[in-house]
Amino acid sequence: MSKTIENPKRRRLLITSLAAMASVPLGTSLLGSQAFAADMPELSEDDPTAKALKYHSDATKAPRTDKAGTAADKQFCHNCQFVKSDSGALRPCQIFPGKLVSADGWCASWMAKM
C-alpha cells in the first residue's frame, strides 16, 4: 500500500515557476533592442568593421554606386533594411550590433528596405 503525500506549496511553486519562464520571451519582445538605444555609442568611422564596410556617417562622402536598382544618391542608412528604427538621427543597425549609425550614413552592406 503506497501512501501519496500532496503538497500544495510545491505545486504552487511549480506553476509559478512555469508561468515565469513562459513570460520571459514575451517580456524581451516587448522591450526589444530599441528600448536601450540611448545607451549605445555612435559608430565611429575608425571602427575596424566600419572601415571594412566603408561606413561613412555622411553618405555623400561615401564611394556609393548604383545597387539593386537603386541610384547611388538614394542610398542612406535611413532606407536600409538593416536599420532597426524609423526615426532619429542615430539609429541601431543589425550590421553593427551595439552601435548607432547616422540616418544619413551609408555602408557597403546597404540594401533597400522591403
Secondary structure as a PSIPRED ss2 file (coil, helix, strand):
# PSIPRED VFORMAT (PSIPRED V4.0)

   1 M C   1.000  0.000  0.000
   2 S C   1.000  0.000  0.000
   3 K C   1.000  0.000  0.000
   4 T C   1.000  0.000  0.000
   5 I C   1.000  0.000  0.000
   6 E C   1.000  0.000  0.000
   7 N C   1.000  0.000  0.000
   8 P H   0.000  1.000  0.000
   9 K H   0.000  1.000  0.000
  10 R H   0.000  1.000  0.000
  11 R H   0.000  1.000  0.000
  12 R H   0.000  1.000  0.000
  13 L H   0.000  1.000  0.000
  14 L H   0.000  1.000  0.000
  15 I H   0.000  1.000  0.000
  16 T H   0.000  1.000  0.000
  17 S H   0.000  1.000  0.000
  18 L H   0.000  1.000  0.000
  19 A H   0.000  1.000  0.000
  20 A H   0.000  1.000  0.000
  21 M H   0.000  1.000  0.000
  22 A H   0.000  1.000  0.000
  23 S H   0.000  1.000  0.000
  24 V H   0.000  1.000  0.000
  25 P H   0.000  1.000  0.000
  26 L H   0.000  1.000  0.000
  27 G H   0.000  1.000  0.000
  28 T H   0.000  1.000  0.000
  29 S H   0.000  1.000  0.000
  30 L H   0.000  1.000  0.000
  31 L H   0.000  1.000  0.000
  32 G C   1.000  0.000  0.000
  33 S H   0.000  1.000  0.000
  34 Q H   0.000  1.000  0.000
  35 A H   0.000  1.000  0.000
  36 F H   0.000  1.000  0.000
  37 A H   0.000  1.000  0.000
  38 A H   0.000  1.000  0.000
  39 D H   0.000  1.000  0.000
  40 M C   1.000  0.000  0.000
  41 P C   1.000  0.000  0.000
  42 E E   0.000  0.000  1.000
  43 L C   1.000  0.000  0.000
  44 S C   1.000  0.000  0.000
  45 E C   1.000  0.000  0.000
  46 D C   1.000  0.000  0.000
  47 D C   1.000  0.000  0.000
  48 P H   0.000  1.000  0.000
  49 T H   0.000  1.000  0.000
  50 A H   0.000  1.000  0.000
  51 K H   0.000  1.000  0.000
  52 A H   0.000  1.000  0.000
  53 L C   1.000  0.000  0.000
  54 K C   1.000  0.000  0.000
  55 Y C   1.000  0.000  0.000
  56 H E   0.000  0.000  1.000
  57 S C   1.000  0.000  0.000
  58 D C   1.000  0.000  0.000
  59 A H   0.000  1.000  0.000
  60 T H   0.000  1.000  0.000
  61 K H   0.000  1.000  0.000
  62 A C   1.000  0.000  0.000
  63 P C   1.000  0.000  0.000
  64 R C   1.000  0.000  0.000
  65 T C   1.000  0.000  0.000
  66 D C   1.000  0.000  0.000
  67 K E   0.000  0.000  1.000
  68 A C   1.000  0.000  0.000
  69 G C   1.000  0.000  0.000
  70 T E   0.000  0.000  1.000
  71 A C   1.000  0.000  0.000
  72 A H   0.000  1.000  0.000
  73 D H   0.000  1.000  0.000
  74 K H   0.000  1.000  0.000
  75 Q C   1.000  0.000  0.000
  76 F C   1.000  0.000  0.000
  77 C H   0.000  1.000  0.000
  78 H H   0.000  1.000  0.000
  79 N H   0.000  1.000  0.000
  80 C E   0.000  0.000  1.000
  81 Q C   1.000  0.000  0.000
  82 F C   1.000  0.000  0.000
  83 V E   0.000  0.000  1.000
  84 K C   1.000  0.000  0.000
  85 S C   1.000  0.000  0.000
  86 D C   1.000  0.000  0.000
  87 S C   1.000  0.000  0.000
  88 G C   1.000  0.000  0.000
  89 A C   1.000  0.000  0.000
  90 L E   0.000  0.000  1.000
  91 R E   0.000  0.000  1.000
  92 P E   0.000  0.000  1.000
  93 C E   0.000  0.000  1.000
  94 Q C   1.000  0.000  0.000
  95 I C   1.000  0.000  0.000
  96 F C   1.000  0.000  0.000
  97 P C   1.000  0.000  0.000
  98 G C   1.000  0.000  0.000
  99 K C   1.000  0.000  0.000
 100 L E   0.000  0.000  1.000
 101 V E   0.000  0.000  1.000
 102 S E   0.000  0.000  1.000
 103 A C   1.000  0.000  0.000
 104 D C   1.000  0.000  0.000
 105 G C   1.000  0.000  0.000
 106 W E   0.000  0.000  1.000
 107 C C   1.000  0.000  0.000
 108 A C   1.000  0.000  0.000
 109 S C   1.000  0.000  0.000
 110 W C   1.000  0.000  0.000
 111 M C   1.000  0.000  0.000
 112 A E   0.000  0.000  1.000
 113 K C   1.000  0.000  0.000
 114 M C   1.000  0.000  0.000
